[in-house]
Amino acid sequence: MPVSRPAVSQHLKVLKDAGLVIDRRAGNCRVYQLDPAGVGALRAYLDHFWNQSLMAFKSVVEQQPKEGP
């Protein structure tokens, strides 16, 4: 990959701080994996966000006067 190791580390830190990944030591390395609880919380948030957005869009569309032929 054309990405430096420090850049990957910074991205992993952001994901860890957001609660989306967890890490563990394995010798001199850190092994990262998705945190199911964090991903579940993100999924719930996005589901709620999109449901609200789609309901608001539906409400606006339904309030528009219908165009006749």
PyRosetta script that sets phi, psi and omega in degrees:
from pyrosetta import init, pose_from_sequence

init()
pose = pose_from_sequence("MPVSRPAVSQHLKVLKDAGLVIDRRAGNCRVYQLDPAGVGALRAYLDHFWNQSLMAFKSVVEQQPKEGP")
pose.set_psi(1, 141.5)
pose.set_omega(1, 179.5)
pose.set_phi(2, -83.6)
pose.set_psi(2, 38.6)
pose.set_omega(2, -179.9)
pose.set_phi(3, -120.4)
pose.set_psi(3, 134.5)
pose.set_omega(3, -178.0)
pose.set_phi(4, -71.3)
pose.set_psi(4, 156.3)
pose.set_omega(4, 178.5)
pose.set_phi(5, -60.4)
pose.set_psi(5, -43.0)
pose.set_omega(5, 177.3)
pose.set_phi(6, -61.4)
pose.set_psi(6, -35.1)
pose.set_omega(6, 179.0)
pose.set_phi(7, -66.6)
pose.set_psi(7, -41.9)
pose.set_omega(7, 177.9)
pose.set_phi(8, -62.7)
pose.set_psi(8, -43.2)
pose.set_omega(8, 179.3)
pose.set_phi(9, -60.5)
pose.set_psi(9, -41.0)
pose.set_omega(9, 179.0)
pose.set_phi(10, -64.3)
pose.set_psi(10, -42.1)
pose.set_omega(10, 179.1)
pose.set_phi(11, -64.8)
pose.set_psi(11, -41.8)
pose.set_omega(11, 178.6)
pose.set_phi(12, -64.2)
pose.set_psi(12, -36.3)
pose.set_omega(12, 177.5)
pose.set_phi(13, -63.5)
pose.set_psi(13, -41.6)
pose.set_omega(13, 178.2)
pose.set_phi(14, -62.5)
pose.set_psi(14, -44.6)
pose.set_omega(14, 179.1)
pose.set_phi(15, -64.0)
pose.set_psi(15, -38.0)
pose.set_omega(15, 178.6)
pose.set_phi(16, -67.4)
pose.set_psi(16, -44.3)
pose.set_omega(16, 179.0)
pose.set_phi(17, -62.7)
pose.set_psi(17, -29.7)
pose.set_omega(17, 178.8)
pose.set_phi(18, -81.9)
pose.set_psi(18, -6.3)
pose.set_omega(18, 178.8)
pose.set_phi(19, 80.6)
pose.set_psi(19, 19.4)
pose.set_omega(19, -178.3)
pose.set_phi(20, -94.2)
pose.set_psi(20, -20.4)
pose.set_omega(20, 177.0)
pose.set_phi(21, -133.6)
pose.set_psi(21, 156.8)
pose.set_omega(21, 172.1)
pose.set_phi(22, -124.2)
pose.set_psi(22, 157.7)
pose.set_omega(22, -179.1)
pose.set_phi(23, -133.3)
pose.set_psi(23, 160.1)
pose.set_omega(23, 174.9)
pose.set_phi(24, -145.9)
pose.set_psi(24, 152.4)
pose.set_omega(24, 178.4)
pose.set_phi(25, -78.5)
pose.set_psi(25, 140.0)
pose.set_omega(25, 173.6)
pose.set_phi(26, -139.6)
pose.set_psi(26, 87.7)
pose.set_omega(26, -175.7)
pose.set_phi(27, 70.3)
pose.set_psi(27, -124.1)
pose.set_omega(27, 179.3)
pose.set_phi(28, -88.8)
pose.set_psi(28, 0.1)
pose.set_omega(28, -174.9)
pose.set_phi(29, -111.5)
pose.set_psi(29, 166.1)
pose.set_omega(29, 170.2)
pose.set_phi(30, -117.0)
pose.set_psi(30, 133.2)
pose.set_omega(30, 177.9)
pose.set_phi(31, -105.3)
pose.set_psi(31, 126.0)
pose.set_omega(31, -178.8)
pose.set_phi(32, -106.4)
pose.set_psi(32, 145.8)
pose.set_omega(32, 174.0)
pose.set_phi(33, -146.8)
pose.set_psi(33, 157.1)
pose.set_omega(33, 177.8)
pose.set_phi(34, -62.3)
pose.set_psi(34, 142.3)
pose.set_omega(34, 174.6)
pose.set_phi(35, -94.9)
pose.set_psi(35, 109.3)
pose.set_omega(35, -177.0)
pose.set_phi(36, -55.5)
pose.set_psi(36, -35.6)
pose.set_omega(36, 179.7)
pose.set_phi(37, -66.4)
pose.set_psi(37, -43.5)
pose.set_omega(37, 179.3)
pose.set_phi(38, -66.0)
pose.set_psi(38, -42.4)
pose.set_omega(38, 179.1)
pose.set_phi(39, -67.1)
pose.set_psi(39, -37.8)
pose.set_omega(39, 177.0)
pose.set_phi(40, -62.8)
pose.set_psi(40, -41.7)
pose.set_omega(40, 178.4)
pose.set_phi(41, -65.4)
pose.set_psi(41, -39.9)
pose.set_omega(41, 177.3)
pose.set_phi(42, -63.6)
pose.set_psi(42, -43.7)
pose.set_omega(42, 179.5)
pose.set_phi(43, -61.3)
pose.set_psi(43, -44.0)
pose.set_omega(43, 179.1)
pose.set_phi(44, -62.5)
pose.set_psi(44, -42.2)
pose.set_omega(44, 178.6)
pose.set_phi(45, -61.7)
pose.set_psi(45, -48.1)
pose.set_omega(45, -178.7)
pose.set_phi(46, -65.7)
pose.set_psi(46, -39.6)
pose.set_omega(46, 176.5)
pose.set_phi(47, -59.4)
pose.set_psi(47, -45.8)
pose.set_omega(47, 179.4)
pose.set_phi(48, -63.5)
pose.set_psi(48, -45.2)
pose.set_omega(48, 179.7)
pose.set_phi(49, -58.5)
pose.set_psi(49, -49.6)
pose.set_omega(49, -177.4)
pose.set_phi(50, -68.8)
pose.set_psi(50, -36.9)
pose.set_omega(50, 177.0)
pose.set_phi(51, -61.6)
pose.set_psi(51, -44.2)
pose.set_omega(51, 178.0)
pose.set_phi(52, -63.9)
pose.set_psi(52, -44.1)
pose.set_omega(52, -178.4)
pose.set_phi(53, -63.9)
pose.set_psi(53, -43.6)
pose.set_omega(53, -179.4)
pose.set_phi(54, -68.8)
pose.set_psi(54, -36.5)
pose.set_omega(54, 177.3)
pose.set_phi(55, -66.5)
pose.set_psi(55, -39.4)
pose.set_omega(55, 177.5)
pose.set_phi(56, -64.8)
pose.set_psi(56, -41.5)
pose.set_omega(56, 178.3)
pose.set_phi(57, -62.9)
pose.set_psi(57, -44.5)
pose.set_omega(57, 178.8)
pose.set_phi(58, -59.8)
pose.set_psi(58, -43.0)
pose.set_omega(58, -179.8)
pose.set_phi(59, -61.2)
pose.set_psi(59, -43.5)
pose.set_omega(59, 179.6)
pose.set_phi(60, -65.6)
pose.set_psi(60, -44.2)
pose.set_omega(60, -179.3)
pose.set_phi(61, -63.2)
pose.set_psi(61, -42.0)
pose.set_omega(61, -178.7)
pose.set_phi(62, -68.6)
pose.set_psi(62, -23.0)
pose.set_omega(62, 178.6)
pose.set_phi(63, -82.9)
pose.set_psi(63, -16.6)
pose.set_omega(63, -179.5)
pose.set_phi(64, -68.8)
pose.set_psi(64, 139.8)
pose.set_omega(64, 175.2)
pose.set_phi(65, -66.2)
pose.set_psi(65, 139.8)
pose.set_omega(65, 179.8)
pose.set_phi(66, -77.1)
pose.set_psi(66, 138.2)
pose.set_omega(66, 178.9)
pose.set_phi(67, -89.3)
pose.set_psi(67, 131.7)
pose.set_omega(67, 178.8)
pose.set_phi(68, -94.9)
pose.set_psi(68, 169.1)
pose.set_omega(68, 179.0)
pose.set_phi(69, -71.5)
pose.dump_pdb("model.pdb")
